[in-house]
Amino acid sequence: MTFCGFDEFEDAVLSVELAAEKFQSVQTSPTLWKWVIIALQNAVQGAMVLALAGTDGCGALFPSSQEAKPRVAGKSNAGTAANGNGRL
């Protein structure tokens, strides 16, 4: 049973957004550096997966994630990895 799923692109973008959000508060709460670092590491990993996937959709992705999915500006393809097979 899957409660939510993110495709590779959305995961990388959300990680950068989380890092930026937590970075704004590190002056008042230095313990948030932990979450900034974790989010940035996840963003770099997500970017590497996307780079390895290439433009033809193969490489670092599972077969279920290799199917071509058109991207619409401003919209994500949330749920493409809902079964958990689209992530490393």
C-alpha positions in Angstrom: 0.0 0.0 0.0 1.5 3.3 -1.1 0.4 6.6 0.6 2.2 9.0 -1.8 4.7 8.8 -4.6 7.0 11.2 -6.4 8.7 10.9 -9.8 12.4 11.5 -10.1 12.0 15.1 -11.2 9.6 16.1 -8.5 11.8 14.5 -5.8 14.8 16.6 -6.9 12.9 19.8 -7.0 11.1 19.2 -3.7 14.5 18.5 -2.0 15.9 21.8 -3.2 12.8 23.6 -2.0 13.1 21.9 1.5 16.7 22.9 1.7 15.9 26.5 0.9 13.0 26.6 3.4 15.1 25.2 6.3 18.1 27.3 5.4 16.1 30.4 6.2 15.8 29.4 9.8 19.3 28.1 10.6 20.3 31.5 12.3 17.7 30.9 15.0 17.9 27.1 15.1 21.3 25.8 14.2 20.0 22.2 14.5 18.2 22.7 11.2 21.6 22.4 9.4 21.0 18.6 9.6 17.9 18.9 7.5 19.5 21.4 5.1 22.4 18.9 4.5 20.1 15.9 4.1 17.8 17.8 1.7 20.8 19.0 -0.4 22.2 15.5 -0.6 18.9 14.1 -1.7 18.6 16.9 -4.4 22.1 16.1 -5.7 21.2 12.4 -5.8 18.0 13.2 -7.6 19.8 15.3 -10.2 22.3 12.5 -10.8 19.5 10.0 -11.4 17.9 12.4 -13.9 21.3 13.0 -15.6 21.9 9.3 -15.8 18.5 8.7 -17.2 19.3 10.7 -20.2 16.8 12.2 -22.7 15.6 8.8 -23.9 14.4 7.8 -20.4 16.8 4.9 -19.8 19.8 4.4 -17.7 19.3 4.8 -13.9 15.5 4.2 -14.0 13.6 1.0 -13.5 11.7 -0.2 -16.6 8.3 1.1 -15.3 9.9 4.6 -15.1 11.5 4.4 -18.5 8.2 5.0 -20.4 8.1 8.4 -22.0 6.0 10.8 -20.0 5.3 14.3 -21.4 6.0 17.1 -19.0 3.8 20.1 -18.8 5.2 23.3 -17.5 4.0 23.9 -13.9 2.6 20.4 -13.5 4.3 17.3 -12.2 3.6 13.7 -13.0 3.0 12.8 -9.4 2.2 9.2 -8.9 4.4 7.7 -11.6 6.5 6.0 -9.0 3.5 5.3 -6.8 4.3 1.6 -6.7 7.8 2.3 -5.4 9.5 0.8 -8.5 10.5 4.1 -10.0 13.0 5.0 -7.4 16.5 3.9 -6.5 
